[in-house]
């Protein structure tokens, strides 16, 4: 369990760094909309 928490903390840290650099992509950027509006 503790290692899972560490992994999440690392992932959040990387995401924050990418966000600050303007390189963070939305998690759903490669997915198609199931029902177009």
CNS distance restraints for C-alpha pairs under 8 A (distance, minus, plus):
assign (resid   1 and name CA) (resid   5 and name CA) 6.48 0.50 0.50
assign (resid   2 and name CA) (resid   6 and name CA) 6.30 0.50 0.50
assign (resid   3 and name CA) (resid   7 and name CA) 6.19 0.50 0.50
assign (resid   4 and name CA) (resid   8 and name CA) 6.33 0.50 0.50
assign (resid   5 and name CA) (resid   9 and name CA) 6.19 0.50 0.50
assign (resid   6 and name CA) (resid  10 and name CA) 6.19 0.50 0.50
assign (resid   7 and name CA) (resid  11 and name CA) 6.18 0.50 0.50
assign (resid   8 and name CA) (resid  12 and name CA) 6.12 0.50 0.50
assign (resid   9 and name CA) (resid  13 and name CA) 6.09 0.50 0.50
assign (resid  10 and name CA) (resid  14 and name CA) 6.21 0.50 0.50
assign (resid  11 and name CA) (resid  15 and name CA) 6.14 0.50 0.50
assign (resid  12 and name CA) (resid  16 and name CA) 6.11 0.50 0.50
assign (resid  13 and name CA) (resid  17 and name CA) 6.28 0.50 0.50
assign (resid  14 and name CA) (resid  18 and name CA) 6.21 0.50 0.50
assign (resid  15 and name CA) (resid  19 and name CA) 6.02 0.50 0.50
assign (resid  15 and name CA) (resid  24 and name CA) 6.68 0.50 0.50
assign (resid  16 and name CA) (resid  20 and name CA) 6.17 0.50 0.50
assign (resid  17 and name CA) (resid  21 and name CA) 6.34 0.50 0.50
assign (resid  18 and name CA) (resid  22 and name CA) 6.07 0.50 0.50
assign (resid  18 and name CA) (resid  23 and name CA) 4.96 0.50 0.50
assign (resid  18 and name CA) (resid  24 and name CA) 4.89 0.50 0.50
assign (resid  19 and name CA) (resid  23 and name CA) 5.89 0.50 0.50
assign (resid  19 and name CA) (resid  24 and name CA) 4.84 0.50 0.50
assign (resid  25 and name CA) (resid  29 and name CA) 6.80 0.50 0.50
